[in-house]
Amino acid sequence: MRDIQGFVSDYIKGKKHLHLEIGIVTKGDIEYHSFGNPPKAGGAAPEHRLFEIGSLTKLFTSMLLLELQHQQRLSIDDTVNKYIHQGKNDYLKKITLKHLATHTSGLPRLAPNLSSKKNRYNPYSRYKEQDLLAFLADADYTEQIGSFEYSNTGMGLLGYILCKVTDSTYDALLKKYITNPLNMMETASVLNTEQNSRLVNGHTLTGKVMPHWDLGGVHDGAGAIRSSVHDMSLFVQANLNEDHALATAMQQSHVPVRIGDSDLYLGWQEDTALDQAILWHNGGTFGFTSYLAINKEQGVGVVLLSNYCFGSAARVDEYLDAIYKFFTKKDLYPLTFLEPVGESILESMMK
């Protein structure tokens, strides 16, 4: 087992409710590391605890898109208006499923008619199909097409379209095309009773317990999945191997597509570590943070799941922090990010 205490020591400091689960993955092996509260007597082992994985969901949505294309159910070059019939909106004729998956459709991060004031701690829960269609009826971001702008709206719309194409729910699509073939039986957007008993509580950086998010169906493709480090490590490992049912779609997701003057990935983000390319994504809700990265050259990957978010969902905490910092020059609630921990662990595996 690797000694990774030094990588996580700053992150775990002061988090008395913490569950931090880490998967260290190679093509043929998986190591689990757990930090924070030990499992309760008779409770699930740390690697089988369930977390909200937030935007790591976008990787699954992109692979569903590629898998359905492989089965000739659709094409990534199909325009959105083929599946969304909203009057005479020409903008929907100009953007494709590929634009949605690469965050280049021009659609904003959040639709203007999504108001978090309705439910501040569960901001997506009241946004329904009729709200999405009302927004799309006269949406026009033509001038932004081709430029990268991270969009929960766009990826949520992509998931919505995939469900329409297959006449299925997002959860059923996951099971049929990804989780069942990869034996990821702890991964779902809708949990059964037993799975729900293993879903841990999420916290803000101040330790406040947050309600679990409900994406309302419309945004499921952007962030609805719950999973364990056991299952997410299997997902990472599948991305490093080519001997499974999803290999074609996964390998295609690792190849950039040309959008305007840029090479972008469907779902993934790209960076470098030790002068080698890595593919990665992160995720966050108001109670959880996640990070996943792979280095194809050396066949290694890492996944981290935490039940703390990187900030606070309460405005009063922001005000208190600002006042405290004004007088002391220090942060009362210092932001603690998970990504640098994951990046450091991956780099140590690459040396």
TIVO-82290 format. One line per 4 residues: number of its first residue (from 1); for each residue x, y, z of C-alpha. Coordinates in Angstrom, 2 decimals. Each point is the difference from the previous one (the first is absolute). Layout:
NUM = X Y Z; ...
end
This chain:
1 = 0.00 0.00 0.00; 1.21 3.47 -0.83; 0.57 2.53 2.78; -2.15 2.96 -1.05
5 = -0.54 1.58 3.42; 2.24 2.90 -0.92; -2.10 0.83 -3.06; -3.26 0.27 1.97
9 = 1.16 1.48 3.33; -0.92 3.60 -0.83; -3.34 -0.96 -1.54; -1.25 -2.12 2.91
13 = 0.96 2.56 2.66; -2.98 1.28 2.01; -2.64 -2.12 -1.76; -1.48 -1.99 2.86
17 = -2.78 -1.57 -2.11; 2.30 -0.94 -2.88; -0.22 -3.05 -2.21; 2.77 0.18 -2.60
21 = 0.30 -3.09 -2.19; 2.82 -0.40 -2.53; 0.52 -2.56 -2.74; 3.49 -0.55 -1.41
25 = -0.44 -1.76 -3.33; 2.19 -1.79 -2.53; -1.06 -2.18 -2.92; 0.07 -3.10 2.17
29 = -0.33 1.15 3.61; -1.99 2.30 2.32; 1.05 1.29 3.43; -2.44 1.65 2.40
33 = 0.89 2.60 2.62; -2.42 1.48 2.54; 0.37 3.07 2.20; -2.30 1.55 2.57
37 = -2.70 -1.75 1.96; 0.36 -3.79 0.24; -2.95 -2.19 -1.00; -2.66 -0.63 2.61
41 = -0.40 -3.51 1.38; -1.93 -1.98 -2.58; 0.19 2.86 -2.50; 1.29 -0.04 -3.56
45 = 3.73 -0.24 -0.60; 1.48 3.38 -0.98; 0.41 -0.93 -3.68; -3.73 -0.77 -0.19
49 = -1.29 3.25 1.50; -2.00 2.04 -2.50; 0.64 3.64 -0.88; -1.49 2.59 -2.32
53 = 2.58 0.20 -2.78; -1.38 3.21 -1.54; 1.46 0.87 -3.38; 1.89 -3.27 -0.39
57 = -3.44 -0.95 -1.32; 0.89 1.91 -3.16; 2.56 -2.67 -0.91; -2.76 -2.62 0.11
61 = -2.34 2.15 -2.07; 2.66 0.50 -2.68; 0.70 -3.72 -0.15; -3.70 -0.74 -0.29
65 = -0.05 2.35 -2.98; 2.91 -1.82 -1.63; -1.44 -3.43 0.77; -3.35 0.92 -1.56
69 = 1.84 1.32 -3.05; 1.90 -3.30 -0.19; -3.38 -1.75 -0.08; -1.16 2.40 -2.74
73 = -2.79 1.44 2.15; 1.25 3.52 -0.67; 3.03 2.00 -1.10; 2.06 2.47 2.00
77 = -0.43 2.33 -2.99; -3.80 -0.01 0.25; -1.41 3.46 0.66; -1.99 0.59 3.16
81 = -3.14 1.00 -1.92; -0.26 -3.61 -1.23; -1.04 -0.96 3.53; -1.29 3.28 1.50
85 = -2.81 1.57 -2.01; -0.39 3.49 1.37; -1.77 2.10 -2.58; 2.21 1.71 -2.50
89 = 3.10 0.46 2.12; 2.80 -0.06 -2.58; 2.65 -0.13 2.74; -0.93 -3.62 0.74
93 = 0.73 -0.81 -3.65; 3.56 1.26 0.40; 1.18 -1.91 3.06; 0.77 -3.71 0.03
97 = 0.21 -2.74 2.61; 3.77 0.31 -0.38; -0.26 3.66 0.99; -1.92 -0.99 3.13
101 = 2.54 -2.65 0.99; 2.97 2.35 -0.48; -1.57 3.07 1.68; 0.15 2.00 -3.23
105 = -3.71 0.47 -0.71; -0.01 3.49 1.47; -2.60 -1.02 2.59; 0.70 1.61 3.39
109 = 1.09 -1.88 3.09; -3.52 0.37 1.37; -3.16 0.96 -1.86; -1.21 3.51 0.88
113 = -3.36 -1.40 1.10; 1.58 -2.26 2.62; -0.22 1.84 3.28; 1.82 -1.38 3.04
117 = -2.18 2.27 2.18; -2.78 -2.60 -0.25; 2.13 -2.53 1.87; 3.47 1.33 0.79
121 = 1.42 -3.25 1.35; -1.51 -2.17 -2.77; 0.09 2.41 -2.95; -0.94 -2.35 -2.86
125 = -2.85 -1.88 1.66; -2.87 2.19 -1.24; 1.25 0.45 -3.56; -2.12 -2.25 -2.20
129 = -0.41 -0.93 -3.65; -2.40 2.85 -0.68; 2.57 2.47 1.37; 2.72 -1.35 -2.28
133 = -2.25 0.12 -3.07; -1.17 3.52 0.85; 3.64 1.12 0.18; 0.89 -1.68 -3.29
137 = -3.00 1.49 -1.81; 1.80 3.31 -0.51; 3.58 -0.70 1.11; 2.57 1.45 -2.38
141 = 3.72 -0.26 0.71; 1.05 -0.18 -3.63; 2.96 2.34 0.44; 1.47 -2.25 2.71
145 = -0.18 -3.25 -2.00; 3.44 -1.60 -0.19; 1.38 1.76 3.07; 0.51 -2.05 3.16
149 = -2.35 0.87 2.85; -0.57 -2.64 2.65; -3.73 -0.65 -0.02; -2.14 -2.06 2.36
153 = -2.90 1.06 -2.19; 1.59 -1.47 -3.11; 0.97 -3.31 1.58; -3.39 -0.27 1.68
157 = -1.63 0.58 -3.40; 2.20 -2.72 -1.50; -1.12 -2.50 2.64; -3.60 1.03 -0.59
161 = 0.37 -0.62 -3.75; 1.61 -3.43 0.56; -3.00 -0.97 2.11; -2.39 1.17 -2.74
165 = 1.88 -1.95 -2.68; -0.17 -3.22 2.00; -3.38 0.61 1.68; 1.74 -0.72 3.28
169 = 0.93 1.60 3.30; 3.57 1.13 0.62; 0.39 -2.60 2.74; -1.15 -2.78 -2.33
173 = 2.45 1.14 -2.68; 2.84 -0.11 2.51; -0.85 -3.53 1.06; -0.45 -1.35 -3.53
177 = 3.04 1.49 -1.67; 2.59 0.69 2.72; -0.48 -1.24 3.54; -1.27 -3.52 -0.72
181 = 2.63 -0.75 -2.69; 2.78 1.26 2.30; -1.45 -1.66 3.12; -0.41 3.40 1.69
185 = -2.95 -1.07 2.11; 0.36 2.85 2.51; -0.40 2.78 -2.56; -3.37 1.59 -0.81
189 = -1.85 3.29 -0.28; -2.94 -1.53 1.89; 0.95 -2.07 3.06; -1.91 -2.97 1.34
193 = -0.62 -0.38 3.74; 3.17 -1.99 0.67; 2.18 2.38 -1.99; -1.56 2.98 1.71
197 = 1.06 -1.43 3.38; 3.63 0.32 -1.15; -0.32 3.60 -1.25; 2.05 2.18 2.34
201 = -0.95 3.49 1.13; 1.58 2.90 -1.86; 1.40 3.09 1.71; 1.09 3.52 -0.83
205 = 3.50 1.02 1.05; -1.53 1.36 3.22; -1.29 -3.47 0.86; -3.66 0.78 -0.70
209 = -1.97 -3.02 -1.24; -1.51 0.57 -3.43; -3.08 -1.67 -1.51; 0.74 -2.44 -2.80
213 = -0.55 1.57 -3.40; -2.93 -0.82 -2.24; 0.76 0.91 -3.61; -3.66 -0.14 -0.95
217 = 0.54 -2.24 -3.03; 0.85 2.87 -2.35; 3.57 0.40 1.28; 0.70 -3.69 0.72
221 = 2.59 -0.19 -2.76; 1.93 2.85 1.61; 0.37 -1.34 3.52; -2.51 -2.51 1.38
225 = 2.16 -3.09 0.54; 0.86 -1.46 3.42; 2.82 -2.52 0.22; 2.71 -1.58 2.15
229 = 3.78 0.07 -0.30; -0.23 -3.72 -0.77; -2.16 0.62 -3.07; 1.78 3.15 -1.12
233 = 3.30 -1.87 0.15; -1.51 -2.61 -2.32; -1.00 2.84 -2.31; 3.53 1.39 0.04
237 = 1.44 -3.45 -0.64; -2.37 -0.53 -2.95; 1.32 3.21 -1.53; 3.52 -1.44 0.20
241 = -0.91 -3.33 -1.62; -1.50 -1.09 -3.31; -1.47 -3.45 0.79; -3.56 0.88 0.97
245 = -3.34 0.84 -1.58; 0.42 3.79 0.25; 3.54 0.15 -1.35; -0.95 1.55 -3.36
249 = -1.92 2.90 1.55; 2.56 0.54 2.76; 2.97 0.03 -2.34; -1.82 2.39 -2.32
253 = -0.60 2.35 2.93; 3.79 0.20 0.46; 0.47 1.43 -3.51; -0.59 3.75 -0.41
257 = -2.39 1.41 -2.55; 0.58 3.20 -1.92; -2.31 2.87 0.96; 0.95 3.21 -1.79
261 = 3.68 0.54 0.78; 0.05 -2.28 3.06; 0.42 -3.70 0.69; -2.49 -0.96 2.71
265 = -1.21 -3.22 1.58; -3.50 -1.37 0.43; -0.39 0.14 3.77; 3.67 0.09 1.00
269 = 2.29 2.91 0.75; 3.70 -0.20 -0.90; 3.07 1.14 1.92; 3.64 -0.97 0.37
273 = 1.91 -1.54 2.89; 3.73 -0.63 -0.14; -0.16 0.98 -3.69; -2.50 -2.77 -0.73
277 = -3.65 0.38 -0.97; -2.67 -0.81 2.56; -3.75 -0.11 -0.45; -2.04 1.07 3.00
281 = -3.27 1.30 1.36; -1.22 1.22 3.34; -3.38 0.33 1.64; -1.70 1.82 2.81
285 = -3.36 0.48 1.65; -0.80 1.96 3.16; 1.20 -2.94 2.10; 2.47 -2.00 -2.09
289 = 3.14 0.32 -2.12; 1.47 -2.51 -2.44; 3.00 -0.31 -2.30; 1.08 -2.54 -2.60
293 = 3.03 -0.09 -2.29; 1.81 -2.45 -2.28; 3.38 -0.09 -1.70; -0.32 -2.28 -3.03
297 = 3.75 -0.04 -0.71; 0.84 -1.83 3.24; -3.37 -1.63 0.51; -0.75 1.54 3.40
301 = -2.91 1.89 1.50; -1.44 1.35 3.21; -3.43 0.81 1.42; -0.85 1.93 3.17
305 = -3.42 0.39 1.61; -0.59 2.35 2.94; -3.11 0.87 2.00; 1.12 3.63 0.36
309 = -0.52 2.66 -2.63; 2.64 2.67 -0.59; -2.07 2.92 1.24; -3.11 0.96 1.89
313 = -3.55 0.12 -1.26; -1.03 2.63 2.57; 0.47 3.72 -0.65; 0.40 0.66 3.71
317 = 3.17 -2.12 -0.02; 1.36 2.10 -2.85; -0.67 3.20 1.95; 1.54 -1.37 3.20
321 = 3.06 -1.15 -1.92; 0.40 3.43 -1.64; -0.28 1.79 3.36; 2.45 -2.39 1.67
325 = 2.48 0.39 -2.85; -0.29 3.80 0.13; 1.16 0.05 3.63; 2.40 -2.96 0.11
329 = 1.24 -0.22 -3.61; -0.85 -3.73 0.18; -2.91 -2.07 -1.27; -2.50 -1.15 2.61
333 = -1.17 -2.66 -2.45; 3.00 -0.67 -2.27; -0.91 -1.55 -3.33; 1.35 -3.54 -0.31
337 = 0.08 -1.50 -3.47; 0.19 -3.71 -0.78; 1.54 0.30 -3.47; 3.59 0.80 1.13
341 = -0.08 -3.09 2.22; -1.02 -2.20 -2.91; 2.50 1.57 -2.37; 2.84 -0.55 2.47
345 = -0.92 -3.64 0.53; -0.19 -0.61 -3.76; 3.37 1.63 -0.54; 1.54 -2.24 2.68
349 = -1.30 -3.01 -1.93; 1.55 1.27 -3.21; 3.54 0.45 1.36
end
